[in-house]
């Protein structure tokens, strides 16, 4: 289960970053030849979140539990 725990922790971190940039959105800008695009950052975080959700689902995967009733 360590892999799922790591993926879940990564998902929480990405979600926290996404929350931070949506709580205080800033305009995109360019300074000293470096471009900062908040819409691209938002898109990157949402893509990471979707990928982590997919990986968590794949890693946890569908499973079934078999039970046996005694008579």
PDB file of N, CA, C and O in Angstrom, chain B, residues numbered from 101:
ATOM      1  N   UNK B 101       0.810  -1.202   0.000  1.00  0.00           N
ATOM      2  CA  UNK B 101       0.000   0.000   0.000  1.00  0.00           C
ATOM      3  C   UNK B 101       0.856   1.271   0.000  1.00  0.00           C
ATOM      4  O   UNK B 101       0.314   2.373  -0.084  1.00  0.00           O
ATOM      5  N   UNK B 102       2.159   1.138   0.091  1.00  0.00           N
ATOM      6  CA  UNK B 102       3.028   2.315   0.143  1.00  0.00           C
ATOM      7  C   UNK B 102       2.903   3.173  -1.119  1.00  0.00           C
ATOM      8  O   UNK B 102       2.975   4.400  -1.050  1.00  0.00           O
ATOM      9  N   UNK B 103       2.719   2.532  -2.255  1.00  0.00           N
ATOM     10  CA  UNK B 103       2.604   3.288  -3.507  1.00  0.00           C
ATOM     11  C   UNK B 103       1.363   4.168  -3.480  1.00  0.00           C
ATOM     12  O   UNK B 103       1.424   5.340  -3.851  1.00  0.00           O
ATOM     13  N   UNK B 104       0.255   3.617  -3.049  1.00  0.00           N
ATOM     14  CA  UNK B 104      -0.987   4.400  -2.969  1.00  0.00           C
ATOM     15  C   UNK B 104      -0.816   5.549  -1.977  1.00  0.00           C
ATOM     16  O   UNK B 104      -1.288   6.660  -2.222  1.00  0.00           O
ATOM     17  N   UNK B 105      -0.143   5.284  -0.862  1.00  0.00           N
ATOM     18  CA  UNK B 105       0.093   6.340   0.126  1.00  0.00           C
ATOM     19  C   UNK B 105       0.919   7.476  -0.481  1.00  0.00           C
ATOM     20  O   UNK B 105       0.623   8.651  -0.264  1.00  0.00           O
ATOM     21  N   UNK B 106       1.960   7.115  -1.246  1.00  0.00           N
ATOM     22  CA  UNK B 106       2.795   8.132  -1.892  1.00  0.00           C
ATOM     23  C   UNK B 106       2.012   8.925  -2.930  1.00  0.00           C
ATOM     24  O   UNK B 106       2.135  10.147  -3.013  1.00  0.00           O
ATOM     25  N   UNK B 107       1.207   8.222  -3.720  1.00  0.00           N
ATOM     26  CA  UNK B 107       0.393   8.904  -4.734  1.00  0.00           C
ATOM     27  C   UNK B 107      -0.641   9.815  -4.080  1.00  0.00           C
ATOM     28  O   UNK B 107      -0.901  10.918  -4.560  1.00  0.00           O
ATOM     29  N   UNK B 108      -1.222   9.349  -2.992  1.00  0.00           N
ATOM     30  CA  UNK B 108      -2.209  10.152  -2.275  1.00  0.00           C
ATOM     31  C   UNK B 108      -1.562  11.398  -1.679  1.00  0.00           C
ATOM     32  O   UNK B 108      -2.156  12.476  -1.695  1.00  0.00           O
ATOM     33  N   UNK B 109      -0.347  11.253  -1.155  1.00  0.00           N
ATOM     34  CA  UNK B 109       0.382  12.406  -0.618  1.00  0.00           C
ATOM     35  C   UNK B 109       0.715  13.401  -1.736  1.00  0.00           C
ATOM     36  O   UNK B 109       0.604  14.612  -1.550  1.00  0.00           O
ATOM     37  N   UNK B 110       1.122  12.881  -2.891  1.00  0.00           N
ATOM     38  CA  UNK B 110       1.418  13.756  -4.031  1.00  0.00           C
ATOM     39  C   UNK B 110       0.155  14.480  -4.486  1.00  0.00           C
ATOM     40  O   UNK B 110       0.199  15.663  -4.822  1.00  0.00           O
ATOM     41  N   UNK B 111      -0.960  13.773  -4.495  1.00  0.00           N
ATOM     42  CA  UNK B 111      -2.234  14.377  -4.884  1.00  0.00           C
ATOM     43  C   UNK B 111      -2.610  15.502  -3.923  1.00  0.00           C
ATOM     44  O   UNK B 111      -3.082  16.555  -4.350  1.00  0.00           O
ATOM     45  N   UNK B 112      -2.401  15.282  -2.636  1.00  0.00           N
ATOM     46  CA  UNK B 112      -2.711  16.314  -1.641  1.00  0.00           C
ATOM     47  C   UNK B 112      -1.842  17.545  -1.853  1.00  0.00           C
ATOM     48  O   UNK B 112      -2.315  18.672  -1.708  1.00  0.00           O
ATOM     49  N   UNK B 113      -0.574  17.338  -2.195  1.00  0.00           N
ATOM     50  CA  UNK B 113       0.329  18.464  -2.421  1.00  0.00           C
ATOM     51  C   UNK B 113      -0.082  19.262  -3.668  1.00  0.00           C
ATOM     52  O   UNK B 113      -0.109  20.493  -3.645  1.00  0.00           O
ATOM     53  N   UNK B 114      -0.398  18.557  -4.737  1.00  0.00           N
ATOM     54  CA  UNK B 114      -0.832  19.231  -5.967  1.00  0.00           C
ATOM     55  C   UNK B 114      -2.135  19.981  -5.713  1.00  0.00           C
ATOM     56  O   UNK B 114      -2.307  21.108  -6.176  1.00  0.00           O
ATOM     57  N   UNK B 115      -3.050  19.357  -4.979  1.00  0.00           N
ATOM     58  CA  UNK B 115      -4.320  20.014  -4.659  1.00  0.00           C
ATOM     59  C   UNK B 115      -4.085  21.272  -3.822  1.00  0.00           C
ATOM     60  O   UNK B 115      -4.759  22.284  -4.017  1.00  0.00           O
ATOM     61  N   UNK B 116      -3.131  21.208  -2.894  1.00  0.00           N
ATOM     62  CA  UNK B 116      -2.809  22.387  -2.079  1.00  0.00           C
ATOM     63  C   UNK B 116      -2.225  23.501  -2.947  1.00  0.00           C
ATOM     64  O   UNK B 116      -2.551  24.673  -2.760  1.00  0.00           O
ATOM     65  N   UNK B 117      -1.373  23.140  -3.884  1.00  0.00           N
ATOM     66  CA  UNK B 117      -0.810  24.140  -4.801  1.00  0.00           C
ATOM     67  C   UNK B 117      -1.903  24.763  -5.668  1.00  0.00           C
ATOM     68  O   UNK B 117      -1.918  25.972  -5.897  1.00  0.00           O
ATOM     69  N   UNK B 118      -2.804  23.930  -6.138  1.00  0.00           N
ATOM     70  CA  UNK B 118      -3.921  24.417  -6.953  1.00  0.00           C
ATOM     71  C   UNK B 118      -4.796  25.360  -6.141  1.00  0.00           C
ATOM     72  O   UNK B 118      -5.228  26.402  -6.635  1.00  0.00           O
ATOM     73  N   UNK B 119      -5.052  24.992  -4.903  1.00  0.00           N
ATOM     74  CA  UNK B 119      -5.846  25.854  -4.028  1.00  0.00           C
ATOM     75  C   UNK B 119      -5.162  27.199  -3.826  1.00  0.00           C
ATOM     76  O   UNK B 119      -5.809  28.246  -3.874  1.00  0.00           O
ATOM     77  N   UNK B 120      -3.860  27.167  -3.602  1.00  0.00           N
ATOM     78  CA  UNK B 120      -3.110  28.404  -3.352  1.00  0.00           C
ATOM     79  C   UNK B 120      -3.187  29.362  -4.539  1.00  0.00           C
ATOM     80  O   UNK B 120      -3.370  30.566  -4.359  1.00  0.00           O
ATOM     81  N   UNK B 121      -3.045  28.827  -5.752  1.00  0.00           N
ATOM     82  CA  UNK B 121      -3.063  29.747  -6.902  1.00  0.00           C
ATOM     83  C   UNK B 121      -4.464  30.223  -7.239  1.00  0.00           C
ATOM     84  O   UNK B 121      -4.623  31.262  -7.880  1.00  0.00           O
ATOM     85  N   UNK B 122      -5.486  29.482  -6.817  1.00  0.00           N
ATOM     86  CA  UNK B 122      -6.848  29.950  -7.084  1.00  0.00           C
ATOM     87  C   UNK B 122      -7.337  30.921  -6.006  1.00  0.00           C
ATOM     88  O   UNK B 122      -8.230  31.732  -6.252  1.00  0.00           O
ATOM     89  N   UNK B 123      -6.746  30.830  -4.811  1.00  0.00           N
ATOM     90  CA  UNK B 123      -7.127  31.776  -3.755  1.00  0.00           C
ATOM     91  C   UNK B 123      -6.578  33.175  -4.028  1.00  0.00           C
ATOM     92  O   UNK B 123      -7.183  34.178  -3.648  1.00  0.00           O
ATOM     93  N   UNK B 124      -5.428  33.225  -4.690  1.00  0.00           N
ATOM     94  CA  UNK B 124      -4.799  34.517  -4.976  1.00  0.00           C
ATOM     95  C   UNK B 124      -4.306  34.536  -6.423  1.00  0.00           C
ATOM     96  O   UNK B 124      -3.101  34.542  -6.673  1.00  0.00           O
ATOM     97  N   UNK B 125      -5.240  34.545  -7.370  1.00  0.00           N
ATOM     98  CA  UNK B 125      -4.818  34.527  -8.779  1.00  0.00           C
ATOM     99  C   UNK B 125      -4.061  35.796  -9.149  1.00  0.00           C
ATOM    100  O   UNK B 125      -4.345  36.888  -8.658  1.00  0.00           O
ATOM    101  N   UNK B 126      -3.101  35.611 -10.018  1.00  0.00           N
ATOM    102  CA  UNK B 126      -2.282  36.730 -10.474  1.00  0.00           C
ATOM    103  C   UNK B 126      -2.299  36.757 -11.994  1.00  0.00           C
ATOM    104  O   UNK B 126      -2.562  35.741 -12.637  1.00  0.00           O
ATOM    105  N   UNK B 127      -2.024  37.903 -12.557  1.00  0.00           N
ATOM    106  CA  UNK B 127      -1.969  37.973 -14.020  1.00  0.00           C
ATOM    107  C   UNK B 127      -0.682  37.329 -14.535  1.00  0.00           C
ATOM    108  O   UNK B 127       0.309  37.231 -13.811  1.00  0.00           O
ATOM    109  N   UNK B 128      -0.712  36.898 -15.775  1.00  0.00           N
ATOM    110  CA  UNK B 128       0.500  36.390 -16.408  1.00  0.00           C
ATOM    111  C   UNK B 128       1.413  37.565 -16.696  1.00  0.00           C
ATOM    112  O   UNK B 128       0.948  38.679 -16.934  1.00  0.00           O
ATOM    113  N   UNK B 129       2.716  37.314 -16.673  1.00  0.00           N
ATOM    114  CA  UNK B 129       3.664  38.395 -16.914  1.00  0.00           C
ATOM    115  C   UNK B 129       4.975  37.858 -17.446  1.00  0.00           C
ATOM    116  O   UNK B 129       5.217  36.651 -17.439  1.00  0.00           O
ATOM    117  N   UNK B 130       5.814  38.761 -17.904  1.00  0.00           N
ATOM    118  CA  UNK B 130       7.142  38.433 -18.404  1.00  0.00           C
ATOM    119  C   UNK B 130       8.133  39.373 -17.735  1.00  0.00           C
ATOM    120  O   UNK B 130       7.927  40.586 -17.711  1.00  0.00           O
ATOM    121  N   UNK B 131       9.206  38.812 -17.192  1.00  0.00           N
ATOM    122  CA  UNK B 131      10.221  39.630 -16.545  1.00  0.00           C
ATOM    123  C   UNK B 131      11.599  39.036 -16.832  1.00  0.00           C
ATOM    124  O   UNK B 131      11.827  37.839 -16.657  1.00  0.00           O
ATOM    125  N   UNK B 132      12.492  39.887 -17.268  1.00  0.00           N
ATOM    126  CA  UNK B 132      13.854  39.468 -17.609  1.00  0.00           C
ATOM    127  C   UNK B 132      13.878  38.259 -18.536  1.00  0.00           C
ATOM    128  O   UNK B 132      14.701  37.359 -18.367  1.00  0.00           O
ATOM    129  N   UNK B 133      12.992  38.239 -19.500  1.00  0.00           N
ATOM    130  CA  UNK B 133      12.938  37.153 -20.472  1.00  0.00           C
ATOM    131  C   UNK B 133      12.262  35.887 -19.981  1.00  0.00           C
ATOM    132  O   UNK B 133      12.167  34.909 -20.723  1.00  0.00           O
ATOM    133  N   UNK B 134      11.797  35.889 -18.754  1.00  0.00           N
ATOM    134  CA  UNK B 134      11.097  34.721 -18.211  1.00  0.00           C
ATOM    135  C   UNK B 134       9.602  34.993 -18.183  1.00  0.00           C
ATOM    136  O   UNK B 134       9.149  36.018 -17.674  1.00  0.00           O
ATOM    137  N   UNK B 135       8.849  34.061 -18.736  1.00  0.00           N
ATOM    138  CA  UNK B 135       7.395  34.199 -18.779  1.00  0.00           C
ATOM    139  C   UNK B 135       6.749  33.381 -17.670  1.00  0.00           C
ATOM    140  O   UNK B 135       7.138  32.241 -17.413  1.00  0.00           O
ATOM    141  N   UNK B 136       5.767  33.974 -17.022  1.00  0.00           N
ATOM    142  CA  UNK B 136       4.995  33.275 -16.005  1.00  0.00           C
ATOM    143  C   UNK B 136       3.527  33.350 -16.428  1.00  0.00           C
ATOM    144  O   UNK B 136       2.937  34.428 -16.490  1.00  0.00           O
ATOM    145  N   UNK B 137       2.965  32.200 -16.712  1.00  0.00           N
ATOM    146  CA  UNK B 137       1.570  32.136 -17.132  1.00  0.00           C
ATOM    147  C   UNK B 137       0.772  31.385 -16.079  1.00  0.00           C
ATOM    148  O   UNK B 137       0.926  30.174 -15.916  1.00  0.00           O
ATOM    149  N   UNK B 138      -0.073  32.105 -15.371  1.00  0.00           N
ATOM    150  CA  UNK B 138      -0.858  31.481 -14.312  1.00  0.00           C
ATOM    151  C   UNK B 138      -1.901  30.530 -14.883  1.00  0.00           C
ATOM    152  O   UNK B 138      -2.254  29.540 -14.242  1.00  0.00           O
ATOM    153  N   UNK B 139      -2.391  30.816 -16.069  1.00  0.00           N
ATOM    154  CA  UNK B 139      -3.358  29.884 -16.671  1.00  0.00           C
ATOM    155  C   UNK B 139      -2.668  28.575 -17.052  1.00  0.00           C
ATOM    156  O   UNK B 139      -3.266  27.506 -16.937  1.00  0.00           O
ATOM    157  N   UNK B 140      -1.412  28.650 -17.506  1.00  0.00           N
ATOM    158  CA  UNK B 140      -0.671  27.421 -17.805  1.00  0.00           C
ATOM    159  C   UNK B 140      -0.343  26.658 -16.528  1.00  0.00           C
ATOM    160  O   UNK B 140      -0.372  25.427 -16.517  1.00  0.00           O
ATOM    161  N   UNK B 141      -0.034  27.376 -15.458  1.00  0.00           N
ATOM    162  CA  UNK B 141       0.240  26.734 -14.179  1.00  0.00           C
ATOM    163  C   UNK B 141      -1.015  26.022 -13.675  1.00  0.00           C
ATOM    164  O   UNK B 141      -0.947  24.887 -13.202  1.00  0.00           O
ATOM    165  N   UNK B 142      -2.155  26.697 -13.779  1.00  0.00           N
ATOM    166  CA  UNK B 142      -3.431  26.090 -13.386  1.00  0.00           C
ATOM    167  C   UNK B 142      -3.686  24.824 -14.205  1.00  0.00           C
ATOM    168  O   UNK B 142      -4.058  23.789 -13.652  1.00  0.00           O
ATOM    169  N   UNK B 143      -3.487  24.907 -15.515  1.00  0.00           N
ATOM    170  CA  UNK B 143      -3.704  23.756 -16.395  1.00  0.00           C
ATOM    171  C   UNK B 143      -2.752  22.614 -16.031  1.00  0.00           C
ATOM    172  O   UNK B 143      -3.141  21.447 -16.050  1.00  0.00           O
ATOM    173  N   UNK B 144      -1.525  22.952 -15.704  1.00  0.00           N
ATOM    174  CA  UNK B 144      -0.550  21.934 -15.328  1.00  0.00           C
ATOM    175  C   UNK B 144      -0.956  21.225 -14.048  1.00  0.00           C
ATOM    176  O   UNK B 144      -0.881  20.000 -13.963  1.00  0.00           O
ATOM    177  N   UNK B 145      -1.389  21.992 -13.049  1.00  0.00           N
ATOM    178  CA  UNK B 145      -1.822  21.376 -11.787  1.00  0.00           C
ATOM    179  C   UNK B 145      -3.057  20.514 -11.976  1.00  0.00           C
ATOM    180  O   UNK B 145      -3.142  19.426 -11.406  1.00  0.00           O
ATOM    181  N   UNK B 146      -4.014  20.977 -12.766  1.00  0.00           N
ATOM    182  CA  UNK B 146      -5.223  20.174 -12.967  1.00  0.00           C
ATOM    183  C   UNK B 146      -4.904  18.896 -13.743  1.00  0.00           C
ATOM    184  O   UNK B 146      -5.510  17.853 -13.493  1.00  0.00           O
ATOM    185  N   UNK B 147      -3.960  18.969 -14.681  1.00  0.00           N
ATOM    186  CA  UNK B 147      -3.545  17.775 -15.411  1.00  0.00           C
ATOM    187  C   UNK B 147      -2.833  16.795 -14.469  1.00  0.00           C
ATOM    188  O   UNK B 147      -3.071  15.589 -14.522  1.00  0.00           O
ATOM    189  N   UNK B 148      -1.968  17.322 -13.619  1.00  0.00           N
ATOM    190  CA  UNK B 148      -1.287  16.472 -12.644  1.00  0.00           C
ATOM    191  C   UNK B 148      -2.296  15.800 -11.716  1.00  0.00           C
ATOM    192  O   UNK B 148      -2.169  14.615 -11.407  1.00  0.00           O
ATOM    193  N   UNK B 149      -3.281  16.549 -11.283  1.00  0.00           N
ATOM    194  CA  UNK B 149      -4.310  16.013 -10.391  1.00  0.00           C
ATOM    195  C   UNK B 149      -5.080  14.886 -11.074  1.00  0.00           C
ATOM    196  O   UNK B 149      -5.335  13.846 -10.467  1.00  0.00           O
ATOM    197  N   UNK B 150      -5.446  15.093 -12.326  1.00  0.00           N
ATOM    198  CA  UNK B 150      -6.166  14.058 -13.077  1.00  0.00           C
ATOM    199  C   UNK B 150      -5.298  12.808 -13.241  1.00  0.00           C
ATOM    200  O   UNK B 150      -5.784  11.687 -13.094  1.00  0.00           O
ATOM    201  N   UNK B 151      -4.026  13.005 -13.544  1.00  0.00           N
ATOM    202  CA  UNK B 151      -3.118  11.862 -13.704  1.00  0.00           C
ATOM    203  C   UNK B 151      -2.934  11.110 -12.387  1.00  0.00           C
ATOM    204  O   UNK B 151      -2.920   9.879 -12.369  1.00  0.00           O
ATOM    205  N   UNK B 152      -2.794  11.844 -11.298  1.00  0.00           N
ATOM    206  CA  UNK B 152      -2.654  11.191  -9.999  1.00  0.00           C
ATOM    207  C   UNK B 152      -3.915  10.426  -9.629  1.00  0.00           C
ATOM    208  O   UNK B 152      -3.832   9.324  -9.089  1.00  0.00           O
ATOM    209  N   UNK B 153      -5.083  10.995  -9.913  1.00  0.00           N
ATOM    210  CA  UNK B 153      -6.343  10.286  -9.663  1.00  0.00           C
ATOM    211  C   UNK B 153      -6.388   8.977 -10.448  1.00  0.00           C
ATOM    212  O   UNK B 153      -6.800   7.942  -9.925  1.00  0.00           O
ATOM    213  N   UNK B 154      -5.958   9.036 -11.715  1.00  0.00           N
ATOM    214  CA  UNK B 154      -5.943   7.843 -12.561  1.00  0.00           C
ATOM    215  C   UNK B 154      -4.982   6.803 -11.998  1.00  0.00           C
ATOM    216  O   UNK B 154      -5.323   5.623 -11.916  1.00  0.00           O
ATOM    217  N   UNK B 155      -3.786   7.231 -11.611  1.00  0.00           N
ATOM    218  CA  UNK B 155      -2.795   6.302 -11.068  1.00  0.00           C
ATOM    219  C   UNK B 155      -3.259   5.670  -9.758  1.00  0.00           C
ATOM    220  O   UNK B 155      -3.050   4.480  -9.523  1.00  0.00           O
ATOM    221  N   UNK B 156      -3.886   6.472  -8.917  1.00  0.00           N
ATOM    222  CA  UNK B 156      -4.403   5.941  -7.652  1.00  0.00           C
ATOM    223  C   UNK B 156      -5.462   4.891  -7.924  1.00  0.00           C
ATOM    224  O   UNK B 156      -5.488   3.844  -7.278  1.00  0.00           O
ATOM    225  N   UNK B 157      -6.330   5.168  -8.875  1.00  0.00           N
ATOM    226  CA  UNK B 157      -7.380   4.210  -9.212  1.00  0.00           C
ATOM    227  C   UNK B 157      -6.775   2.937  -9.800  1.00  0.00           C
ATOM    228  O   UNK B 157      -7.198   1.832  -9.462  1.00  0.00           O
ATOM    229  N   UNK B 158      -5.778   3.095 -10.685  1.00  0.00           N
ATOM    230  CA  UNK B 158      -5.141   1.922 -11.286  1.00  0.00           C
ATOM    231  C   UNK B 158      -4.395   1.102 -10.243  1.00  0.00           C
ATOM    232  O   UNK B 158      -4.461  -0.128 -10.249  1.00  0.00           O
ATOM    233  N   UNK B 159      -3.696   1.772  -9.362  1.00  0.00           N
ATOM    234  CA  UNK B 159      -2.911   1.075  -8.346  1.00  0.00           C
ATOM    235  C   UNK B 159      -3.815   0.364  -7.347  1.00  0.00           C
ATOM    236  O   UNK B 159      -3.558  -0.774  -6.955  1.00  0.00           O
ATOM    237  N   UNK B 160      -4.883   1.060  -6.941  1.00  0.00           N
ATOM    238  CA  UNK B 160      -5.829   0.450  -6.014  1.00  0.00           C
ATOM    239  C   UNK B 160      -6.698  -0.563  -6.717  1.00  0.00           C
ATOM    240  O   UNK B 160      -7.110  -1.579  -6.158  1.00  0.00           O
ATOM    241  N   UNK B 161      -6.959  -0.240  -7.975  1.00  0.00           N
ATOM    242  CA  UNK B 161      -7.694  -1.113  -8.866  1.00  0.00           C
ATOM    243  C   UNK B 161      -8.981  -1.699  -8.306  1.00  0.00           C
ATOM    244  O   UNK B 161      -9.222  -1.688  -7.099  1.00  0.00           O
ATOM    245  N   UNK B 162      -9.776  -2.197  -9.192  1.00  0.00           N
ATOM    246  CA  UNK B 162     -10.958  -2.892  -8.725  1.00  0.00           C
ATOM    247  C   UNK B 162     -10.530  -4.213  -8.082  1.00  0.00           C
ATOM    248  O   UNK B 162      -9.654  -4.911  -8.591  1.00  0.00           O
ATOM    249  N   UNK B 163     -11.136  -4.524  -7.008  1.00  0.00           N
ATOM    250  CA  UNK B 163     -10.833  -5.791  -6.363  1.00  0.00           C
ATOM    251  C   UNK B 163     -12.104  -6.343  -5.742  1.00  0.00           C
ATOM    252  O   UNK B 163     -13.090  -5.631  -5.554  1.00  0.00           O
ATOM    253  N   UNK B 164     -12.056  -7.603  -5.435  1.00  0.00           N
ATOM    254  CA  UNK B 164     -13.217  -8.219  -4.800  1.00  0.00           C
ATOM    255  C   UNK B 164     -12.738  -9.000  -3.589  1.00  0.00           C
ATOM    256  O   UNK B 164     -11.592  -9.446  -3.520  1.00  0.00           O
ATOM    257  N   UNK B 165     -13.626  -9.147  -2.660  1.00  0.00           N
ATOM    258  CA  UNK B 165     -13.341  -9.894  -1.452  1.00  0.00           C
ATOM    259  C   UNK B 165     -14.283 -11.095  -1.439  1.00  0.00           C
ATOM    260  O   UNK B 165     -15.504 -10.947  -1.495  1.00  0.00           O
ATOM    261  N   UNK B 166     -13.701 -12.268  -1.364  1.00  0.00           N
ATOM    262  CA  UNK B 166     -14.506 -13.490  -1.337  1.00  0.00           C
ATOM    263  C   UNK B 166     -14.721 -13.884   0.117  1.00  0.00           C
ATOM    264  O   UNK B 166     -13.792 -13.887   0.925  1.00  0.00           O
ATOM    265  N   UNK B 167     -15.944 -14.210   0.422  1.00  0.00           N
ATOM    266  CA  UNK B 167     -16.238 -14.676   1.778  1.00  0.00           C
ATOM    267  C   UNK B 167     -16.851 -16.058   1.681  1.00  0.00           C
ATOM    268  O   UNK B 167     -17.448 -16.434   0.671  1.00  0.00           O
ATOM    269  N   UNK B 168     -16.690 -16.777   2.727  1.00  0.00           N
ATOM    270  CA  UNK B 168     -17.253 -18.125   2.762  1.00  0.00           C
ATOM    271  C   UNK B 168     -18.098 -18.242   4.014  1.00  0.00           C
ATOM    272  O   UNK B 168     -17.635 -17.996   5.127  1.00  0.00           O
ATOM    273  N   UNK B 169     -19.331 -18.619   3.809  1.00  0.00           N
ATOM    274  CA  UNK B 169     -20.229 -18.773   4.946  1.00  0.00           C
ATOM    275  C   UNK B 169     -20.199 -20.248   5.370  1.00  0.00           C
ATOM    276  O   UNK B 169     -20.296 -21.151   4.539  1.00  0.00           O
ATOM    277  N   UNK B 170     -20.071 -20.455   6.619  1.00  0.00           N
ATOM    278  CA  UNK B 170     -20.135 -21.845   7.103  1.00  0.00           C
ATOM    279  C   UNK B 170     -21.560 -22.160   7.536  1.00  0.00           C
ATOM    280  O   UNK B 170     -22.287 -21.288   8.011  1.00  0.00           O
ATOM    281  N   UNK B 171     -21.941 -23.399   7.368  1.00  0.00           N
ATOM    282  CA  UNK B 171     -23.292 -23.792   7.738  1.00  0.00           C
ATOM    283  C   UNK B 171     -23.317 -24.715   8.916  1.00  0.00           C
ATOM    284  O   UNK B 171     -24.390 -25.135   9.349  1.00  0.00           O
TER     285      UNK B 171
END
